[in-house]
């Protein structure tokens, strides 16, 4: 999978994410590490967004997680443009 494929997959995932929740996700992804951890913990504890919490945890633990967060944040910003 090349960089273009990754970007396309991220764009599609963002397009599938509920529009009303995109600002919240962007805020979480761009927050300082402590705030991200708190938000992820709340999602995990809630149980209804367990899969999203797991994905965000994976992004935190992955060596390229910072790059992935930046790519998703960019895609979210594009998707939220009028």
C-alpha positions in Angstrom: 0.0 0.0 0.0 1.5 3.3 -1.0 1.0 6.8 0.5 -1.8 7.6 -2.0 -3.8 4.5 -0.9 -3.3 5.4 2.7 -4.5 8.9 2.1 -7.6 7.7 0.2 -8.5 5.2 3.0 -8.2 8.0 5.5 -10.4 10.3 3.4 -13.0 7.5 3.1 -13.0 6.8 6.8 -13.5 10.5 7.6 -16.3 10.7 5.0 -18.0 7.8 6.8 -17.6 9.4 10.2 -20.7 11.2 11.4 -20.5 14.9 10.3 -21.8 16.1 13.7 -18.9 14.3 15.5 -16.1 15.5 13.2 -15.3 18.7 15.2 -15.0 16.7 18.4 -12.7 14.1 16.8 -10.5 16.9 15.4 -10.3 18.5 18.8 -9.3 15.2 20.4 -6.7 14.5 17.7 -5.1 17.9 18.0 -5.2 18.1 21.8 -2.2 17.7 24.0 -1.3 14.1 25.0 -2.9 14.3 28.5 -6.2 15.6 27.0 -6.2 12.9 24.3 -5.6 10.3 27.0 -8.5 11.6 29.1 -10.9 11.7 26.0 -9.9 8.2 25.0 -10.4 6.9 28.6 -13.9 8.4 28.6 -14.7 6.8 25.3 -13.4 3.5 26.5 -15.3 3.6 29.8 -18.5 4.6 28.0 -18.5 1.3 26.1 -20.6 2.6 23.2 -17.6 3.9 21.3 -15.3 1.1 22.3 -14.0 0.5 18.7 -13.2 4.2 18.3 -11.4 4.2 21.6 -9.4 1.1 20.6 -8.4 2.8 17.3 -7.3 6.0 19.1 -5.3 3.9 21.6 -3.6 2.2 18.7 -2.7 5.5 17.2 -1.2 6.6 20.5 0.9 3.4 20.8 2.0 3.2 17.2 5.4 4.7 16.3 3.9 6.6 13.4 0.8 7.6 15.4 1.6 11.2 15.3 1.8 11.2 11.5 -1.5 9.3 11.3 -3.2 11.8 13.7 -2.0 14.6 11.5 -3.2 13.0 8.4 -6.7 12.3 9.9 -6.8 15.9 11.3 -6.1 17.2 7.8 -8.8 15.0 6.3 -11.2 16.2 8.9 -10.5 19.8 8.3 -11.1 19.3 4.5 -14.3 17.4 5.2 -15.6 20.2 7.4 -15.0 23.0 4.9 -18.2 24.6 3.6 
